[in-house]
Amino acid sequence: MTARHARRWARTVLWYLRELTGEAEYDRYCERHRRHHPQAPVPSRREYDVLRTLHREAHPQGRCC
């Protein structure tokens, strides 16, 4: 395996882990927040998690369990 292939593989694994853990979702939220509300401060990761949990509780979707 060449160094180029190793870097590509590492980037793919990193992308997958960020998607799996939700880190990429927070990054997308921050970008969208900055675009639509440029004057407002961006919530911290902890604040975002609380907002997301409150939203999920207020808007339940059909779940299997």
N, CA, C and O atoms as a Tripos MOL2 file, in Angstrom:
@<TRIPOS>MOLECULE
protein
  260   259    65     0     0
PROTEIN
NO_CHARGES

@<TRIPOS>ATOM
      1 N           0.8530   -1.1730    0.0000 N.3       1 MET1
      2 CA          0.0000    0.0000    0.0000 C.3       1 MET1
      3 C           0.8950    1.2310    0.0000 C.2       1 MET1
      4 O           1.8050    1.3550    0.8190 O.2       1 MET1
      5 N           0.6290    2.1130   -0.9050 N.am      2 THR2
      6 CA          1.4300    3.3270   -0.9820 C.3       2 THR2
      7 C           0.9380    4.3370    0.0490 C.2       2 THR2
      8 O          -0.1380    4.1880    0.6280 O.2       2 THR2
      9 N           1.7470    5.3610    0.2610 N.am      3 ALA3
     10 CA          1.3830    6.4050    1.2150 C.3       3 ALA3
     11 C           0.1070    7.1150    0.7640 C.2       3 ALA3
     12 O          -0.7130    7.5160    1.5900 O.2       3 ALA3
     13 N          -0.0510    7.2630   -0.5290 N.am      4 ARG4
     14 CA         -1.2430    7.9270   -1.0670 C.3       4 ARG4
     15 C          -2.4990    7.1240   -0.7350 C.2       4 ARG4
     16 O          -3.5120    7.6860   -0.3180 O.2       4 ARG4
     17 N          -2.4250    5.8260   -0.9190 N.am      5 HIS5
     18 CA         -3.5640    4.9720   -0.6140 C.3       5 HIS5
     19 C          -3.8510    4.9510    0.8890 C.2       5 HIS5
     20 O          -5.0090    4.9210    1.3050 O.2       5 HIS5
     21 N          -2.8020    4.9670    1.6870 N.am      6 ALA6
     22 CA         -2.9740    4.9650    3.1390 C.3       6 ALA6
     23 C          -3.6660    6.2420    3.6060 C.2       6 ALA6
     24 O          -4.5390    6.1920    4.4730 O.2       6 ALA6
     25 N          -3.2800    7.3940    3.0330 N.am      7 ARG7
     26 CA         -3.9240    8.6590    3.3900 C.3       7 ARG7
     27 C          -5.3810    8.6630    2.9680 C.2       7 ARG7
     28 O          -6.2460    9.1360    3.7040 O.2       7 ARG7
     29 N          -5.6510    8.1340    1.7800 N.am      8 ARG8
     30 CA         -7.0280    8.0840    1.2990 C.3       8 ARG8
     31 C          -7.8720    7.1760    2.1930 C.2       8 ARG8
     32 O          -9.0030    7.5180    2.5380 O.2       8 ARG8
     33 N          -7.3310    6.0380    2.5620 N.am      9 TRP9
     34 CA         -8.0300    5.1180    3.4510 C.3       9 TRP9
     35 C          -8.2790    5.7690    4.8140 C.2       9 TRP9
     36 O          -9.3670    5.6350    5.3750 O.2       9 TRP9
     37 N          -7.2770    6.4740    5.3460 N.am     10 ALA10
     38 CA         -7.4070    7.1310    6.6430 C.3      10 ALA10
     39 C          -8.4780    8.2210    6.5870 C.2      10 ALA10
     40 O          -9.2650    8.3610    7.5230 O.2      10 ALA10
     41 N          -8.5140    8.9930    5.4980 N.am     11 ARG11
     42 CA         -9.5530   10.0250    5.3410 C.3      11 ARG11
     43 C         -10.9380    9.4090    5.2920 C.2      11 ARG11
     44 O         -11.8780    9.9540    5.8690 O.2      11 ARG11
     45 N         -11.0760    8.2840    4.6150 N.am     12 THR12
     46 CA        -12.3620    7.5950    4.5160 C.3      12 THR12
     47 C         -12.8080    7.1000    5.8800 C.2      12 THR12
     48 O         -13.9730    7.2550    6.2490 O.2      12 THR12
     49 N         -11.8960    6.5080    6.6280 N.am     13 VAL13
     50 CA        -12.2350    6.0140    7.9660 C.3      13 VAL13
     51 C         -12.6050    7.1870    8.8730 C.2      13 VAL13
     52 O         -13.5700    7.0940    9.6310 O.2      13 VAL13
     53 N         -11.8590    8.2780    8.8090 N.am     14 LEU14
     54 CA        -12.1570    9.4570    9.6240 C.3      14 LEU14
     55 C         -13.5270   10.0170    9.2710 C.2      14 LEU14
     56 O         -14.3060   10.3580   10.1610 O.2      14 LEU14
     57 N         -13.8290   10.1160    7.9730 N.am     15 TRP15
     58 CA        -15.1520   10.6030    7.5420 C.3      15 TRP15
     59 C         -16.2460    9.7050    8.1160 C.2      15 TRP15
     60 O         -17.2390   10.2040    8.6460 O.2      15 TRP15
     61 N         -16.0770    8.4080    8.0180 N.am     16 TYR16
     62 CA        -17.0800    7.4620    8.5060 C.3      16 TYR16
     63 C         -17.2820    7.6120   10.0180 C.2      16 TYR16
     64 O         -18.4190    7.6230   10.4910 O.2      16 TYR16
     65 N         -16.2010    7.7240   10.7660 N.am     17 LEU17
     66 CA        -16.3090    7.8610   12.2150 C.3      17 LEU17
     67 C         -16.9940    9.1620   12.6140 C.2      17 LEU17
     68 O         -17.7890    9.1870   13.5530 O.2      17 LEU17
     69 N         -16.6840   10.2500   11.8940 N.am     18 ARG18
     70 CA        -17.3320   11.5340   12.1870 C.3      18 ARG18
     71 C         -18.8260   11.4750   11.8940 C.2      18 ARG18
     72 O         -19.6190   12.0540   12.6360 O.2      18 ARG18
     73 N         -19.2220   10.7920   10.8320 N.am     19 GLU19
     74 CA        -20.6390   10.6260   10.5260 C.3      19 GLU19
     75 C         -21.3100    9.7430   11.5700 C.2      19 GLU19
     76 O         -22.4300   10.0220   11.9960 O.2      19 GLU19
     77 N         -20.6440    8.7030   11.9710 N.am     20 LEU20
     78 CA        -21.1880    7.7550   12.9330 C.3      20 LEU20
     79 C         -21.3900    8.3850   14.3130 C.2      20 LEU20
     80 O         -22.3920    8.1160   14.9760 O.2      20 LEU20
     81 N         -20.4450    9.2190   14.7460 N.am     21 THR21
     82 CA        -20.5250    9.8240   16.0710 C.3      21 THR21
     83 C         -21.3640   11.0960   16.1070 C.2      21 THR21
     84 O         -21.6920   11.5750   17.1930 O.2      21 THR21
     85 N         -21.7190   11.6550   14.9600 N.am     22 GLY22
     86 CA        -22.5240   12.8720   14.9300 C.3      22 GLY22
     87 C         -21.7070   14.1420   14.8900 C.2      22 GLY22
     88 O         -22.2760   15.2330   14.8510 O.2      22 GLY22
     89 N         -20.4000   14.0370   14.8980 N.am     23 GLU23
     90 CA        -19.5390   15.2220   14.8640 C.3      23 GLU23
     91 C         -19.7410   16.0040   13.5660 C.2      23 GLU23
     92 O         -19.7440   17.2350   13.5870 O.2      23 GLU23
     93 N         -19.9060   15.3320   12.4710 N.am     24 ALA24
     94 CA        -20.1130   16.0040   11.1880 C.3      24 ALA24
     95 C         -21.4550   16.7300   11.1700 C.2      24 ALA24
     96 O         -21.5820   17.7860   10.5510 O.2      24 ALA24
     97 N         -22.4540   16.1700   11.8420 N.am     25 GLU25
     98 CA        -23.7670   16.8130   11.9120 C.3      25 GLU25
     99 C         -23.6570   18.1600   12.6250 C.2      25 GLU25
    100 O         -24.2630   19.1410   12.1950 O.2      25 GLU25
    101 N         -22.9000   18.2090   13.6950 N.am     26 TYR26
    102 CA        -22.6950   19.4640   14.4200 C.3      26 TYR26
    103 C         -21.9720   20.4730   13.5390 C.2      26 TYR26
    104 O         -22.3320   21.6500   13.5360 O.2      26 TYR26
    105 N         -20.9710   20.0430   12.7990 N.am     27 ASP27
    106 CA        -20.2500   20.9410   11.8920 C.3      27 ASP27
    107 C         -21.1840   21.5150   10.8260 C.2      27 ASP27
    108 O         -21.1250   22.7070   10.5210 O.2      27 ASP27
    109 N         -22.0430   20.6680   10.2630 N.am     28 ARG28
    110 CA        -23.0080   21.1520    9.2640 C.3      28 ARG28
    111 C         -23.9810   22.1480    9.8900 C.2      28 ARG28
    112 O         -24.3460   23.1480    9.2710 O.2      28 ARG28
    113 N         -24.3960   21.8610   11.1270 N.am     29 TYR29
    114 CA        -25.2920   22.7780   11.8270 C.3      29 TYR29
    115 C         -24.6080   24.1340   12.0190 C.2      29 TYR29
    116 O         -25.2310   25.1700   11.7880 O.2      29 TYR29
    117 N         -23.3560   24.1460   12.4320 N.am     30 CYS30
    118 CA        -22.6190   25.3940   12.6480 C.3      30 CYS30
    119 C         -22.5120   26.1970   11.3520 C.2      30 CYS30
    120 O         -22.7100   27.4120   11.3630 O.2      30 CYS30
    121 N         -22.2050   25.5430   10.2540 N.am     31 GLU31
    122 CA        -22.1260   26.2400    8.9590 C.3      31 GLU31
    123 C         -23.4660   26.8530    8.5870 C.2      31 GLU31
    124 O         -23.5290   28.0080    8.1630 O.2      31 GLU31
    125 N         -24.5380   26.0810    8.7450 N.am     32 ARG32
    126 CA        -25.8760   26.5680    8.4140 C.3      32 ARG32
    127 C         -26.2650   27.7220    9.3400 C.2      32 ARG32
    128 O         -26.8540   28.7070    8.8930 O.2      32 ARG32
    129 N         -25.9380   27.6020   10.6220 N.am     33 HIS33
    130 CA        -26.2570   28.6480   11.5910 C.3      33 HIS33
    131 C         -25.5310   29.9490   11.2330 C.2      33 HIS33
    132 O         -26.1330   31.0220   11.2610 O.2      33 HIS33
    133 N         -24.2610   29.8580   10.9020 N.am     34 ARG34
    134 CA        -23.4940   31.0500   10.5320 C.3      34 ARG34
    135 C         -24.0370   31.7030    9.2630 C.2      34 ARG34
    136 O         -24.0270   32.9270    9.1320 O.2      34 ARG34
    137 N         -24.5070   30.8800    8.3350 N.am     35 ARG35
    138 CA        -25.0430   31.3970    7.0780 C.3      35 ARG35
    139 C         -26.3740   32.1160    7.2940 C.2      35 ARG35
    140 O         -26.5980   33.1820    6.7200 O.2      35 ARG35
    141 N         -27.2570   31.5460    8.1120 N.am     36 HIS36
    142 CA        -28.6000   32.0980    8.2870 C.3      36 HIS36
    143 C         -28.7000   33.1050    9.4280 C.2      36 HIS36
    144 O         -29.6110   33.9330    9.4330 O.2      36 HIS36
    145 N         -27.7940   33.0530   10.3810 N.am     37 HIS37
    146 CA        -27.8110   33.9510   11.5390 C.3      37 HIS37
    147 C         -26.3990   34.4780   11.7980 C.2      37 HIS37
    148 O         -25.7860   34.1370   12.8090 O.2      37 HIS37
    149 N         -25.8870   35.3010   10.8940 N.am     38 PRO38
    150 CA        -24.4810   35.7220   11.0190 C.3      38 PRO38
    151 C         -24.1750   36.5170   12.2850 C.2      38 PRO38
    152 O         -23.0330   36.5010   12.7450 O.2      38 PRO38
    153 N         -25.1480   37.2050   12.8570 N.am     39 GLN39
    154 CA        -24.8920   38.0200   14.0420 C.3      39 GLN39
    155 C         -25.0020   37.2210   15.3410 C.2      39 GLN39
    156 O         -24.4720   37.6440   16.3680 O.2      39 GLN39
    157 N         -25.6730   36.0900   15.3110 N.am     40 ALA40
    158 CA        -25.8940   35.3000   16.5270 C.3      40 ALA40
    159 C         -24.6930   34.3910   16.8000 C.2      40 ALA40
    160 O         -24.0850   33.8640   15.8680 O.2      40 ALA40
    161 N         -24.3570   34.2100   18.0700 N.am     41 PRO41
    162 CA        -23.2530   33.2870   18.3950 C.3      41 PRO41
    163 C         -23.6630   31.8400   18.1130 C.2      41 PRO41
    164 O         -24.8280   31.4670   18.2480 O.2      41 PRO41
    165 N         -22.7000   31.0620   17.7280 N.am     42 VAL42
    166 CA        -22.9430   29.6450   17.4330 C.3      42 VAL42
    167 C         -22.9920   28.8850   18.7510 C.2      42 VAL42
    168 O         -22.0960   29.0360   19.5820 O.2      42 VAL42
    169 N         -24.0260   28.0680   18.9570 N.am     43 PRO43
    170 CA        -24.0950   27.2820   20.1960 C.3      43 PRO43
    171 C         -22.9200   26.3210   20.3170 C.2      43 PRO43
    172 O         -22.4030   25.8140   19.3220 O.2      43 PRO43
    173 N         -22.5160   26.0850   21.5510 N.am     44 SER44
    174 CA        -21.4520   25.1120   21.7840 C.3      44 SER44
    175 C         -21.9760   23.7270   21.4640 C.2      44 SER44
    176 O         -23.1710   23.5480   21.2320 O.2      44 SER44
    177 N         -21.0950   22.7560   21.4520 N.am     45 ARG45
    178 CA        -21.5030   21.3780   21.1720 C.3      45 ARG45
    179 C         -22.5110   20.9000   22.2150 C.2      45 ARG45
    180 O         -23.4920   20.2380   21.8770 O.2      45 ARG45
    181 N         -22.2740   21.2300   23.4620 N.am     46 ARG46
    182 CA        -23.1840   20.8250   24.5310 C.3      46 ARG46
    183 C         -24.5520   21.4810   24.3520 C.2      46 ARG46
    184 O         -25.5820   20.8220   24.4940 O.2      46 ARG46
    185 N         -24.5610   22.7780   24.0410 N.am     47 GLU47
    186 CA        -25.8310   23.4750   23.8110 C.3      47 GLU47
    187 C         -26.5680   22.8780   22.6200 C.2      47 GLU47
    188 O         -27.7890   22.7260   22.6510 O.2      47 GLU47
    189 N         -25.8310   22.5440   21.5790 N.am     48 TYR48
    190 CA        -26.4400   21.9200   20.4030 C.3      48 TYR48
    191 C         -27.0690   20.5770   20.7620 C.2      48 TYR48
    192 O         -28.1750   20.2730   20.3160 O.2      48 TYR48
    193 N         -26.3840   19.7860   21.5510 N.am     49 ASP49
    194 CA        -26.9330   18.4880   21.9560 C.3      49 ASP49
    195 C         -28.2250   18.6480   22.7520 C.2      49 ASP49
    196 O         -29.1690   17.8780   22.5730 O.2      49 ASP49
    197 N         -28.2670   19.6520   23.6340 N.am     50 VAL50
    198 CA        -29.4840   19.9030   24.4090 C.3      50 VAL50
    199 C         -30.6140   20.3310   23.4810 C.2      50 VAL50
    200 O         -31.7350   19.8360   23.5970 O.2      50 VAL50
    201 N         -30.3250   21.2530   22.5550 N.am     51 LEU51
    202 CA        -31.3530   21.7070   21.6020 C.3      51 LEU51
    203 C         -31.8670   20.5500   20.7570 C.2      51 LEU51
    204 O         -33.0690   20.4410   20.5150 O.2      51 LEU51
    205 N         -30.9760   19.7020   20.3170 N.am     52 ARG52
    206 CA        -31.3660   18.5600   19.4880 C.3      52 ARG52
    207 C         -32.2450   17.5870   20.2750 C.2      52 ARG52
    208 O         -33.2290   17.0670   19.7490 O.2      52 ARG52
    209 N         -31.8870   17.3460   21.5290 N.am     53 THR53
    210 CA        -32.6840   16.4470   22.3710 C.3      53 THR53
    211 C         -34.0700   17.0300   22.6230 C.2      53 THR53
    212 O         -35.0660   16.3130   22.5370 O.2      53 THR53
    213 N         -34.1430   18.3190   22.9320 N.am     54 LEU54
    214 CA        -35.4400   18.9590   23.1560 C.3      54 LEU54
    215 C         -36.3090   18.8980   21.9010 C.2      54 LEU54
    216 O         -37.5130   18.6590   21.9840 O.2      54 LEU54
    217 N         -35.6960   19.1130   20.7470 N.am     55 HIS55
    218 CA        -36.4460   19.0510   19.4950 C.3      55 HIS55
    219 C         -36.9740   17.6440   19.2400 C.2      55 HIS55
    220 O         -38.1210   17.4780   18.8240 O.2      55 HIS55
    221 N         -36.1590   16.6460   19.4820 N.am     56 ARG56
    222 CA        -36.5950   15.2580   19.2810 C.3      56 ARG56
    223 C         -37.7370   14.8850   20.2230 C.2      56 ARG56
    224 O         -38.6540   14.1570   19.8420 O.2      56 ARG56
    225 N         -37.6730   15.3830   21.4430 N.am     57 GLU57
    226 CA        -38.7410   15.0830   22.3930 C.3      57 GLU57
    227 C         -40.0320   15.8060   22.0220 C.2      57 GLU57
    228 O         -41.1210   15.2610   22.2020 O.2      57 GLU57
    229 N         -39.9200   17.0220   21.5070 N.am     58 ALA58
    230 CA        -41.1010   17.7970   21.1340 C.3      58 ALA58
    231 C         -41.7190   17.3250   19.8230 C.2      58 ALA58
    232 O         -42.9100   17.5320   19.5920 O.2      58 ALA58
    233 N         -40.9290   16.6980   18.9690 N.am     59 HIS59
    234 CA        -41.3860   16.2350   17.6590 C.3      59 HIS59
    235 C         -41.0770   14.7540   17.4940 C.2      59 HIS59
    236 O         -40.1890   14.3890   16.7230 O.2      59 HIS59
    237 N         -41.8000   13.8970   18.2090 N.am     60 PRO60
    238 CA        -41.5010   12.4610   18.0970 C.3      60 PRO60
    239 C         -41.8590   11.9160   16.7100 C.2      60 PRO60
    240 O         -42.8650   12.2960   16.1120 O.2      60 PRO60
    241 N         -41.0380   11.0500   16.2410 N.am     61 GLN61
    242 CA        -41.2700   10.3890   14.9650 C.3      61 GLN61
    243 C         -41.5720    8.9340   15.2510 C.2      61 GLN61
    244 O         -41.2990    8.4170   16.3340 O.2      61 GLN61
    245 N         -42.1400    8.2960   14.2540 N.am     62 GLY62
    246 CA        -42.4160    6.8700   14.4370 C.3      62 GLY62
    247 C         -41.1330    6.0920   14.6320 C.2      62 GLY62
    248 O         -40.2550    6.0890   13.7700 O.2      62 GLY62
    249 N         -41.0340    5.4360   15.7680 N.am     63 ARG63
    250 CA        -39.8630    4.6260   16.0640 C.3      63 ARG63
    251 C         -40.3390    3.2190   16.3670 C.2      63 ARG63
    252 O         -41.4920    3.0140   16.7460 O.2      63 ARG63
    253 N         -39.4810    2.2840   16.2040 N.am     64 CYS64
    254 CA        -39.8800    0.8860   16.4070 C.3      64 CYS64
    255 C         -40.1300    0.5700   17.8700 C.2      64 CYS64
    256 O         -40.9450   -0.3010   18.1730 O.2      64 CYS64
    257 N         -39.4500    1.2540   18.7910 N.am     65 CYS65
    258 CA        -39.5830    0.8790   20.2060 C.3      65 CYS65
    259 C         -39.9670    2.0610   21.0800 C.2      65 CYS65
    260 O         -40.1160    1.9100   22.2920 O.2      65 CYS65
@<TRIPOS>BOND
     1     1     2 1
     2     2     3 1
     3     3     4 2
     4     3     5 am
     5     5     6 1
     6     6     7 1
     7     7     8 2
     8     7     9 am
     9     9    10 1
    10    10    11 1
    11    11    12 2
    12    11    13 am
    13    13    14 1
    14    14    15 1
    15    15    16 2
    16    15    17 am
    17    17    18 1
    18    18    19 1
    19    19    20 2
    20    19    21 am
    21    21    22 1
    22    22    23 1
    23    23    24 2
    24    23    25 am
    25    25    26 1
    26    26    27 1
    27    27    28 2
    28    27    29 am
    29    29    30 1
    30    30    31 1
    31    31    32 2
    32    31    33 am
    33    33    34 1
    34    34    35 1
    35    35    36 2
    36    35    37 am
    37    37    38 1
    38    38    39 1
    39    39    40 2
    40    39    41 am
    41    41    42 1
    42    42    43 1
    43    43    44 2
    44    43    45 am
    45    45    46 1
    46    46    47 1
    47    47    48 2
    48    47    49 am
    49    49    50 1
    50    50    51 1
    51    51    52 2
    52    51    53 am
    53    53    54 1
    54    54    55 1
    55    55    56 2
    56    55    57 am
    57    57    58 1
    58    58    59 1
    59    59    60 2
    60    59    61 am
    61    61    62 1
    62    62    63 1
    63    63    64 2
    64    63    65 am
    65    65    66 1
    66    66    67 1
    67    67    68 2
    68    67    69 am
    69    69    70 1
    70    70    71 1
    71    71    72 2
    72    71    73 am
    73    73    74 1
    74    74    75 1
    75    75    76 2
    76    75    77 am
    77    77    78 1
    78    78    79 1
    79    79    80 2
    80    79    81 am
    81    81    82 1
    82    82    83 1
    83    83    84 2
    84    83    85 am
    85    85    86 1
    86    86    87 1
    87    87    88 2
    88    87    89 am
    89    89    90 1
    90    90    91 1
    91    91    92 2
    92    91    93 am
    93    93    94 1
    94    94    95 1
    95    95    96 2
    96    95    97 am
    97    97    98 1
    98    98    99 1
    99    99   100 2
   100    99   101 am
   101   101   102 1
   102   102   103 1
   103   103   104 2
   104   103   105 am
   105   105   106 1
   106   106   107 1
   107   107   108 2
   108   107   109 am
   109   109   110 1
   110   110   111 1
   111   111   112 2
   112   111   113 am
   113   113   114 1
   114   114   115 1
   115   115   116 2
   116   115   117 am
   117   117   118 1
   118   118   119 1
   119   119   120 2
   120   119   121 am
   121   121   122 1
   122   122   123 1
   123   123   124 2
   124   123   125 am
   125   125   126 1
   126   126   127 1
   127   127   128 2
   128   127   129 am
   129   129   130 1
   130   130   131 1
   131   131   132 2
   132   131   133 am
   133   133   134 1
   134   134   135 1
   135   135   136 2
   136   135   137 am
   137   137   138 1
   138   138   139 1
   139   139   140 2
   140   139   141 am
   141   141   142 1
   142   142   143 1
   143   143   144 2
   144   143   145 am
   145   145   146 1
   146   146   147 1
   147   147   148 2
   148   147   149 am
   149   149   150 1
   150   150   151 1
   151   151   152 2
   152   151   153 am
   153   153   154 1
   154   154   155 1
   155   155   156 2
   156   155   157 am
   157   157   158 1
   158   158   159 1
   159   159   160 2
   160   159   161 am
   161   161   162 1
   162   162   163 1
   163   163   164 2
   164   163   165 am
   165   165   166 1
   166   166   167 1
   167   167   168 2
   168   167   169 am
   169   169   170 1
   170   170   171 1
   171   171   172 2
   172   171   173 am
   173   173   174 1
   174   174   175 1
   175   175   176 2
   176   175   177 am
   177   177   178 1
   178   178   179 1
   179   179   180 2
   180   179   181 am
   181   181   182 1
   182   182   183 1
   183   183   184 2
   184   183   185 am
   185   185   186 1
   186   186   187 1
   187   187   188 2
   188   187   189 am
   189   189   190 1
   190   190   191 1
   191   191   192 2
   192   191   193 am
   193   193   194 1
   194   194   195 1
   195   195   196 2
   196   195   197 am
   197   197   198 1
   198   198   199 1
   199   199   200 2
   200   199   201 am
   201   201   202 1
   202   202   203 1
   203   203   204 2
   204   203   205 am
   205   205   206 1
   206   206   207 1
   207   207   208 2
   208   207   209 am
   209   209   210 1
   210   210   211 1
   211   211   212 2
   212   211   213 am
   213   213   214 1
   214   214   215 1
   215   215   216 2
   216   215   217 am
   217   217   218 1
   218   218   219 1
   219   219   220 2
   220   219   221 am
   221   221   222 1
   222   222   223 1
   223   223   224 2
   224   223   225 am
   225   225   226 1
   226   226   227 1
   227   227   228 2
   228   227   229 am
   229   229   230 1
   230   230   231 1
   231   231   232 2
   232   231   233 am
   233   233   234 1
   234   234   235 1
   235   235   236 2
   236   235   237 am
   237   237   238 1
   238   238   239 1
   239   239   240 2
   240   239   241 am
   241   241   242 1
   242   242   243 1
   243   243   244 2
   244   243   245 am
   245   245   246 1
   246   246   247 1
   247   247   248 2
   248   247   249 am
   249   249   250 1
   250   250   251 1
   251   251   252 2
   252   251   253 am
   253   253   254 1
   254   254   255 1
   255   255   256 2
   256   255   257 am
   257   257   258 1
   258   258   259 1
   259   259   260 2
@<TRIPOS>SUBSTRUCTURE
     1 MET1         2 RESIDUE 1 A MET
     2 THR2         6 RESIDUE 1 A THR
     3 ALA3        10 RESIDUE 1 A ALA
     4 ARG4        14 RESIDUE 1 A ARG
     5 HIS5        18 RESIDUE 1 A HIS
     6 ALA6        22 RESIDUE 1 A ALA
     7 ARG7        26 RESIDUE 1 A ARG
     8 ARG8        30 RESIDUE 1 A ARG
     9 TRP9        34 RESIDUE 1 A TRP
    10 ALA10       38 RESIDUE 1 A ALA
    11 ARG11       42 RESIDUE 1 A ARG
    12 THR12       46 RESIDUE 1 A THR
    13 VAL13       50 RESIDUE 1 A VAL
    14 LEU14       54 RESIDUE 1 A LEU
    15 TRP15       58 RESIDUE 1 A TRP
    16 TYR16       62 RESIDUE 1 A TYR
    17 LEU17       66 RESIDUE 1 A LEU
    18 ARG18       70 RESIDUE 1 A ARG
    19 GLU19       74 RESIDUE 1 A GLU
    20 LEU20       78 RESIDUE 1 A LEU
    21 THR21       82 RESIDUE 1 A THR
    22 GLY22       86 RESIDUE 1 A GLY
    23 GLU23       90 RESIDUE 1 A GLU
    24 ALA24       94 RESIDUE 1 A ALA
    25 GLU25       98 RESIDUE 1 A GLU
    26 TYR26      102 RESIDUE 1 A TYR
    27 ASP27      106 RESIDUE 1 A ASP
    28 ARG28      110 RESIDUE 1 A ARG
    29 TYR29      114 RESIDUE 1 A TYR
    30 CYS30      118 RESIDUE 1 A CYS
    31 GLU31      122 RESIDUE 1 A GLU
    32 ARG32      126 RESIDUE 1 A ARG
    33 HIS33      130 RESIDUE 1 A HIS
    34 ARG34      134 RESIDUE 1 A ARG
    35 ARG35      138 RESIDUE 1 A ARG
    36 HIS36      142 RESIDUE 1 A HIS
    37 HIS37      146 RESIDUE 1 A HIS
    38 PRO38      150 RESIDUE 1 A PRO
    39 GLN39      154 RESIDUE 1 A GLN
    40 ALA40      158 RESIDUE 1 A ALA
    41 PRO41      162 RESIDUE 1 A PRO
    42 VAL42      166 RESIDUE 1 A VAL
    43 PRO43      170 RESIDUE 1 A PRO
    44 SER44      174 RESIDUE 1 A SER
    45 ARG45      178 RESIDUE 1 A ARG
    46 ARG46      182 RESIDUE 1 A ARG
    47 GLU47      186 RESIDUE 1 A GLU
    48 TYR48      190 RESIDUE 1 A TYR
    49 ASP49      194 RESIDUE 1 A ASP
    50 VAL50      198 RESIDUE 1 A VAL
    51 LEU51      202 RESIDUE 1 A LEU
    52 ARG52      206 RESIDUE 1 A ARG
    53 THR53      210 RESIDUE 1 A THR
    54 LEU54      214 RESIDUE 1 A LEU
    55 HIS55      218 RESIDUE 1 A HIS
    56 ARG56      222 RESIDUE 1 A ARG
    57 GLU57      226 RESIDUE 1 A GLU
    58 ALA58      230 RESIDUE 1 A ALA
    59 HIS59      234 RESIDUE 1 A HIS
    60 PRO60      238 RESIDUE 1 A PRO
    61 GLN61      242 RESIDUE 1 A GLN
    62 GLY62      246 RESIDUE 1 A GLY
    63 ARG63      250 RESIDUE 1 A ARG
    64 CYS64      254 RESIDUE 1 A CYS
    65 CYS65      258 RESIDUE 1 A CYS
